[in-house]
Amino acid sequence: MDLMCLETIVAGAERLPAGAFLSVNISPATLEAPEFSTAALLSILAKYGFSPERLVLAGGTAAAVFAERGMGVLDGRVAIV
């Protein structure tokens, strides 16, 4: 469900001005879900032609979960704040 929401958000991001960042709050529960992965996230971004450099994942505890899973920064291109 969370990935479908994320996909909807990224699909709508085409209306953002060129170069604008998209900030998305993401919960630890989403990060811990078996269907969530770096590959799944990057696949959604690629499907809509949204550059990973423009995505900011927000959530204080989310960063800790990413670090625990060895995913501190996705492919060196996604900021975790």
C-alpha positions as CSV (number, residue, x, y, z in Angstrom):
1,M,0.0,0.0,0.0
2,D,2.8,2.5,0.9
3,L,4.6,1.8,-2.3
4,M,1.4,2.5,-4.2
5,C,1.1,5.8,-2.4
6,L,4.7,6.6,-3.2
7,E,4.1,5.8,-6.8
8,T,1.1,8.1,-6.9
9,I,3.1,10.9,-5.4
10,V,6.0,10.5,-7.8
11,A,3.6,10.3,-10.8
12,G,2.1,13.7,-9.7
13,A,5.6,15.2,-9.3
14,E,5.8,15.8,-13.1
15,R,4.0,19.1,-12.4
16,L,6.9,20.3,-10.2
17,P,9.2,22.9,-11.6
18,A,12.3,21.6,-13.2
19,G,15.0,21.1,-10.6
20,A,12.5,21.2,-7.7
21,F,12.9,18.6,-4.9
22,L,10.2,16.2,-3.8
23,S,10.2,15.6,-0.1
24,V,8.3,12.5,1.1
25,N,7.8,11.4,4.7
26,I,8.4,7.7,5.1
27,S,7.7,5.6,8.2
28,P,9.9,2.9,9.7
29,A,7.0,0.5,9.1
30,T,7.3,1.2,5.4
31,L,11.0,0.7,5.4
32,E,10.7,-2.6,7.3
33,A,8.0,-4.0,4.9
34,P,9.3,-6.9,2.9
35,E,8.1,-5.3,-0.4
36,F,10.1,-2.1,0.2
37,S,13.6,-2.1,-1.3
38,T,16.1,0.2,-2.9
39,A,15.3,-1.5,-6.2
40,A,11.5,-1.0,-5.8
41,L,12.0,2.7,-5.0
42,L,14.4,3.3,-7.9
43,S,12.0,1.4,-10.2
44,I,9.1,3.8,-9.4
45,L,11.4,6.8,-10.0
46,A,12.5,5.4,-13.3
47,K,9.0,4.6,-14.4
48,Y,8.0,8.3,-14.2
49,G,11.4,9.7,-15.3
50,F,11.9,11.3,-11.9
51,S,15.6,11.8,-11.0
52,P,16.6,10.2,-7.7
53,E,18.7,13.3,-7.0
54,R,15.5,15.3,-6.6
55,L,14.0,13.0,-4.0
56,V,14.3,13.7,-0.3
57,L,13.0,11.0,2.1
58,A,12.1,12.6,5.4
59,G,11.6,11.0,8.8
60,G,13.8,11.1,11.8
61,T,13.5,7.4,12.6
62,A,13.5,6.4,9.0
63,A,17.1,7.3,8.7
64,A,17.9,4.9,11.5
65,V,16.0,2.1,9.9
66,F,17.9,2.7,6.6
67,A,21.2,2.6,8.4
68,E,20.3,-0.7,10.1
69,R,19.4,-2.2,6.7
70,G,22.6,-0.9,5.2
71,M,20.7,1.5,3.1
72,G,21.9,4.8,4.6
73,V,21.8,6.5,1.2
74,L,20.2,5.0,-1.9
75,D,22.7,4.6,-4.6
76,G,24.5,7.7,-3.4
77,R,21.6,9.8,-4.8
78,V,18.8,10.1,-2.2
79,A,19.1,12.3,0.8
80,I,17.8,11.0,4.1
81,V,16.9,13.7,6.6
